[in-house]
Amino acid sequence: MDMVKKVVHLILIILLLYGCSPENFGEVSTEEPSFNPQSKGLFVLNEGLFGHGDGEITFINETTGEISQNYFQQVNGYAPGDIVFDAIMISSYIVLSVNNSNAVYILDKQWKVFRKIKLIQPRWILPAGNKVFISSLYRPYIYIIDLTKQMLVDSIFVHRPLEQLIWIKDKIWGIHWSSLASSLPNNYIMIVDTSAHKPIDSIAIGKEPNSIVFDKDESVWVLCGGGYDQAEAPTLWRINPLSLQVLQVYHFTQGVDYPSSLTINTFGDTLFFINKHVYSMPVNSSTLPTTPLYTTTSDVYYSLSYDDKHHTLWICNAKDYLHDGQILEINHHGQLLRSFPTGKIPRKVLRIS
């Protein structure tokens, strides 16, 4: 039943996103807020309900235990928009993508907006010095924003709309998750040379890759969902990034499993993923895990975030997708350490210290 909920939720998001019109590039400024913002603690990105414009940030002060909902609005006087998707901290900046509002925000560490840049369906953010590379759900481009100039400065045509981006061997590896805006099959990794400003290679993998990580042995791992309609069995791929050789493919059960949110620990030796429950897997394992690390009976575990400071795992619990969610912190033994309430559909936990 939980898998059905995920599939229905995904179909609704894709159908509604398809009808959105793009916006032009632009920027906004804001007035000084009366709210006294914090700069240290846990910040939870909450997607919000699609089309409601209620995506927000939850701030958790770990020292006092105080929880501030709607934190972005308290700081800036307005909400960030529709589908808060990704955020990274780089230097003195926070960069935030808000997918369905076609917006990327450049903020200070107190979450005060410096600049709002309008991009088409921005998704994953990848830092690189004083620049960030940003993928798009519907456009076959990687956008490049210069943080010093606080503006869009370039883009790279990558043939396919990409999702998650990571650096591997000085190249960007990006996964093509959705075929909705492309006639090309969505079972590829694209490898992009940013110096040459173009893709230089690609690797065919399983259908609908949804997450990618890099381990201590310098192997690339990609988790593929098999398609929202379960067109094929979900798979987990291990790849040599130098030879581009597929080292191993792990097969889930078609029509039963729907794995997502592949994550890796700081040491690069343990994988985590969601398949209704939360599972952990050593990178040297020859088989998929059969016993969950942490289980749920009725909740919807939506995504995972690894906490590099405490070496723990945060589970983002979307519950029923309609009401406020929750984050749960567990250790490597699957013991629950803490939990906090969040906004609707939490998707990422960001630590700022």
ZAMARGU-4260 file (C-alpha; in steps of 0.2 Angstrom, whole numbers, plus 5000, padded with zeros to 4 digits):
<rodrens>
0) 5000/5000/5000 | 5014/5012/5004 | 5022/5008/4987 | 5005/5013/4979 | 5005/5029/4988
5) 5022/5033/4982 | 5018/5029/4964 | 5002/5039/4965 | 5011/5054/4973 | 5025/5053/4959
10) 5012/5052/4945 | 5002/5067/4952 | 5018/5078/4954 | 5024/5074/4936 | 5007/5077/4928
15) 5006/5094/4937 | 5023/5099/4934 | 5021/5096/4916 | 5008/5110/4915 | 5019/5123/4923
20) 5025/5138/4913 | 5043/5144/4913 | 5048/5161/4921 | 5061/5173/4915 | 5077/5177/4924
25) 5076/5190/4937 | 5079/5195/4955 | 5071/5202/4970 | 5077/5211/4986 | 5070/5211/5003
30) 5068/5222/5018 | 5076/5219/5035 | 5066/5207/5045 | 5061/5210/5063 | 5063/5192/5067
35) 5080/5188/5075 | 5087/5174/5064 | 5099/5160/5070 | 5114/5153/5060 | 5118/5137/5069
40) 5108/5121/5070 | 5097/5109/5060 | 5087/5116/5045 | 5074/5104/5037 | 5069/5107/5019
45) 5050/5104/5018 | 5043/5102/5000 | 5025/5107/5004 | 5010/5102/4995 | 5011/5103/4976
50) 5003/5119/4970 | 5000/5126/4987 | 5016/5136/4988 | 5018/5131/5006 | 5036/5124/5005
55) 5046/5130/5020 | 5061/5128/5031 | 5060/5121/5049 | 5074/5127/5061 | 5079/5116/5076
60) 5090/5123/5089 | 5099/5108/5096 | 5105/5118/5111 | 5088/5124/5117 | 5077/5112/5109
65) 5067/5126/5101 | 5059/5122/5084 | 5054/5136/5072 | 5042/5132/5058 | 5040/5143/5043
70) 5058/5149/5046 | 5061/5156/5029 | 5046/5167/5030 | 5050/5173/5047 | 5067/5179/5041
75) 5062/5186/5024 | 5044/5191/5026 | 5038/5179/5012 | 5037/5161/5009 | 5050/5153/4997
80) 5037/5145/4986 | 5031/5129/4978 | 5042/5113/4981 | 5057/5117/4991 | 5069/5104/4984
85) 5088/5106/4988 | 5100/5117/4997 | 5119/5117/5000 | 5130/5128/5011 | 5146/5135/5002
90) 5157/5148/5009 | 5146/5161/5017 | 5131/5157/5006 | 5116/5145/5006 | 5109/5141/4989
95) 5091/5135/4989 | 5081/5128/4974 | 5063/5129/4974 | 5057/5118/4960 | 5040/5122/4954
100) 5042/5141/4958 | 5057/5141/4945 | 5068/5149/4958 | 5085/5148/4965 | 5089/5159/4981
105) 5106/5165/4986 | 5105/5168/5005 | 5117/5172/5020 | 5119/5159/5034 | 5104/5167/5043
110) 5093/5163/5028 | 5091/5181/5023 | 5089/5182/5004 | 5103/5191/4994 | 5096/5187/4977
115) 5082/5177/4969 | 5087/5170/4952 | 5074/5162/4941 | 5078/5146/4932 | 5067/5133/4924
120) 5063/5119/4936 | 5079/5119/4946 | 5083/5103/4956 | 5100/5097/4963 | 5114/5109/4967
125) 5132/5105/4966 | 5145/5117/4973 | 5162/5121/4965 | 5172/5135/4972 | 5163/5151/4970
130) 5150/5143/4958 | 5136/5131/4959 | 5130/5119/4945 | 5111/5116/4945 | 5101/5103/4936
135) 5084/5105/4929 | 5069/5093/4929 | 5063/5098/4911 | 5078/5106/4902 | 5093/5096/4896
140) 5105/5109/4903 | 5116/5111/4919 | 5114/5129/4924 | 5130/5138/4931 | 5128/5152/4945
145) 5142/5163/4950 | 5140/5167/4968 | 5152/5181/4968 | 5142/5190/4955 | 5126/5182/4962
150) 5119/5178/4944 | 5117/5165/4931 | 5132/5166/4920 | 5131/5150/4909 | 5124/5133/4905
155) 5130/5117/4898 | 5119/5107/4886 | 5119/5089/4892 | 5106/5081/4880 | 5095/5074/4893
160) 5086/5082/4909 | 5097/5077/4923 | 5093/5075/4942 | 5106/5072/4955 | 5124/5078/4951
165) 5140/5073/4960 | 5158/5076/4957 | 5169/5061/4952 | 5186/5062/4946 | 5184/5081/4941
170) 5169/5077/4931 | 5151/5079/4934 | 5141/5063/4934 | 5122/5066/4932 | 5108/5054/4931
175) 5093/5055/4919 | 5078/5050/4930 | 5062/5056/4921 | 5058/5053/4902 | 5043/5065/4903
180) 5052/5080/4895 | 5063/5069/4884 | 5061/5057/4870 | 5078/5049/4875 | 5077/5033/4887
185) 5079/5037/4905 | 5092/5024/4910 | 5108/5033/4908 | 5122/5042/4918 | 5129/5057/4909
190) 5147/5062/4912 | 5151/5080/4909 | 5167/5089/4907 | 5165/5106/4913 | 5181/5112/4905
195) 5176/5106/4888 | 5158/5112/4892 | 5150/5096/4886 | 5146/5078/4890 | 5160/5067/4886
200) 5153/5050/4890 | 5137/5040/4895 | 5133/5024/4904 | 5117/5014/4901 | 5110/5007/4918
205) 5093/5003/4925 | 5077/5012/4921 | 5074/5028/4932 | 5090/5031/4942 | 5085/5041/4957
210) 5101/5043/4967 | 5120/5041/4966 | 5135/5041/4978 | 5154/5038/4978 | 5162/5026/4990
215) 5179/5024/4999 | 5185/5011/4986 | 5182/5024/4972 | 5167/5015/4965 | 5151/5024/4959
220) 5134/5017/4966 | 5118/5021/4957 | 5100/5016/4963 | 5087/5013/4949 | 5069/5012/4954
225) 5064/5002/4938 | 5050/5015/4933 | 5035/5022/4942 | 5025/5009/4934 | 5038/4995/4938
230) 5042/4992/4920 | 5057/4982/4926 | 5065/4976/4942 | 5074/4990/4952 | 5092/4988/4953
235) 5108/4994/4962 | 5123/4997/4951 | 5142/4997/4956 | 5153/5005/4942 | 5172/5009/4940
240) 5173/5027/4936 | 5190/5026/4927 | 5185/5011/4915 | 5167/5014/4916 | 5165/4996/4918
245) 5150/4989/4927 | 5157/4979/4942 | 5140/4972/4949 | 5122/4974/4948 | 5110/4970/4962
250) 5092/4965/4958 | 5077/4969/4968 | 5060/4961/4966 | 5050/4968/4952 | 5032/4974/4957
255) 5036/4973/4976 | 5051/4984/4979 | 5053/5003/4976 | 5070/5008/4983 | 5075/5026/4983
260) 5087/5039/4992 | 5103/5030/4991 | 5115/5038/5004 | 5133/5035/5010 | 5141/5038/5027
265) 5156/5050/5029 | 5169/5035/5029 | 5162/5029/5012 | 5160/5011/5018 | 5141/5009/5021
270) 5126/5013/5010 | 5109/5017/5016 | 5093/5017/5006 | 5074/5017/5008 | 5063/5002/5002
275) 5048/5006/5013 | 5060/5003/5028 | 5077/5009/5030 | 5092/4997/5025 | 5110/4998/5027
280) 5123/4989/5017 | 5142/4988/5017 | 5150/4993/5001 | 5159/4976/5000 | 5143/4966/5002
285) 5140/4953/4988 | 5121/4953/4991 | 5107/4966/4995 | 5102/4966/5014 | 5087/4957/5019
290) 5084/4964/5037 | 5080/4982/5039 | 5090/4994/5049 | 5075/5003/5054 | 5057/4998/5051
295) 5040/5007/5049 | 5022/5001/5050 | 5012/5014/5042 | 5023/5030/5039 | 5031/5035/5023
300) 5050/5036/5024 | 5053/5049/5010 | 5072/5052/5010 | 5088/5051/5020 | 5101/5063/5025
305) 5118/5058/5033 | 5124/5069/5047 | 5143/5070/5045 | 5145/5078/5062 | 5137/5065/5073
310) 5139/5051/5060 | 5120/5047/5061 | 5106/5045/5049 | 5091/5057/5047 | 5075/5049/5041
315) 5063/5061/5033 | 5045/5055/5036 | 5032/5062/5025 | 5018/5052/5034 | 5003/5054/5023
320) 5009/5068/5012 | 4996/5079/5017 | 5000/5084/5035 | 5015/5090/5044 | 5030/5077/5044
325) 5044/5072/5055 | 5062/5068/5055 | 5070/5054/5065 | 5088/5052/5069 | 5095/5034/5070
330) 5113/5027/5073 | 5122/5014/5063 | 5114/5000/5074 | 5096/5006/5070 | 5093/5014/5087
335) 5081/5029/5087 | 5090/5044/5095 | 5079/5059/5093 | 5064/5065/5083 | 5057/5082/5078
340) 5041/5088/5070 | 5043/5097/5053 | 5033/5105/5039 | 5024/5095/5025 | 5034/5082/5016
345) 5052/5085/5023 | 5065/5080/5011 | 5082/5085/5017 | 5091/5089/5033 | 5105/5102/5032
350) 5117/5106/5047 | 5124/5123/5048 | 5137/5126/5061
</rodrens>
